């Protein structure tokens, strides 16, 4: 009857290689997740900045329209 492990050194090397593959895959997955997270946060921040600038511009336009409406109303009242 043969022993289950014929060469323990080769078995140790294969286990070590397999462990390295597991560690490399884990580090790849973690680094990929971090990069994706950072990219998504950056993209969301960029979109929020654009939305805030647009909101400010729209508020300024609304204020100008209100001012013009008041001026036109004053002119109408003076003409009547």
Phi, psi and omega per residue, in radians:
X1 nan 2.259 -3.106
X2 -1.508 2.573 3.060
X3 -1.213 2.729 -3.100
X4 -1.147 -0.624 3.136
X5 -1.944 2.028 -3.125
X6 -1.480 -0.622 -3.123
X7 -2.360 1.759 -3.085
X8 -1.116 -0.498 3.142
X9 -1.167 -0.783 3.103
X10 -1.121 -0.666 3.114
X11 -1.106 -0.739 3.103
X12 -1.105 -0.724 3.109
X13 -1.112 -0.730 -3.133
X14 -1.170 -0.658 3.084
X15 -1.145 -0.720 3.120
X16 -1.120 -0.741 3.108
X17 -1.114 -0.753 3.123
X18 -1.108 -0.683 3.084
X19 -1.102 -0.693 3.101
X20 -1.117 -0.720 3.124
X21 -1.089 -0.736 3.115
X22 -1.102 -0.777 3.139
X23 -1.129 -0.717 3.123
X24 -1.128 -0.742 3.131
X25 -1.141 -0.721 3.135
X26 -1.123 -0.769 3.133
X27 -1.151 -0.629 3.085
X28 -1.119 -0.780 3.139
X29 -1.117 -0.737 3.142
X30 -1.154 -0.796 -3.134
X31 -1.158 -0.646 3.087
X32 -1.122 -0.741 3.127
X33 -1.105 -0.714 3.130
X34 -1.135 -0.752 -3.137
X35 -1.120 -0.760 3.119
X36 -1.101 -0.765 3.129
X37 -1.052 -0.810 -3.137
X38 -1.109 -0.731 -3.140
X39 -1.114 -0.764 -3.141
X40 -1.125 -0.753 3.110
X41 -1.078 -0.730 3.128
X42 -1.103 -0.767 -3.125
X43 -1.128 -0.748 3.123
X44 -1.110 -0.734 3.116
X45 -1.103 -0.688 3.128
X46 -1.133 -0.771 3.128
X47 -1.127 -0.721 3.116
X48 -1.094 -0.688 3.107
X49 -1.105 -0.771 3.122
X50 -1.101 -0.762 3.125
X51 -1.092 -0.712 -3.141
X52 -1.129 -0.742 3.104
X53 -1.104 -0.721 3.113
X54 -1.139 -0.691 3.124
X55 -1.092 -0.728 3.116
X56 -1.132 -0.709 3.128
X57 -1.136 -0.729 3.125
X58 -1.130 -0.706 3.097
X59 -1.097 -0.688 3.086
X60 -1.121 -0.727 3.124
X61 -1.108 -0.754 3.126
X62 -1.072 -0.730 3.124
X63 -1.126 -0.704 3.091
X64 -1.111 -0.722 3.122
X65 -1.112 -0.702 3.099
X66 -1.113 -0.741 3.108
X67 -1.090 -0.760 3.127
X68 -1.126 -0.686 3.109
X69 -1.084 -0.741 3.097
X70 -1.097 -0.717 3.132
X71 -1.151 -0.738 3.138
X72 -1.157 -0.675 3.110
X73 -1.112 -0.716 3.103
X74 -1.095 -0.748 3.133
X75 -1.118 -0.727 3.113
X76 -1.090 -0.761 3.132
X77 -1.116 -0.662 3.133
X78 -1.207 -0.604 -3.128
X79 -1.313 -0.457 3.140
X80 -1.486 nan nan
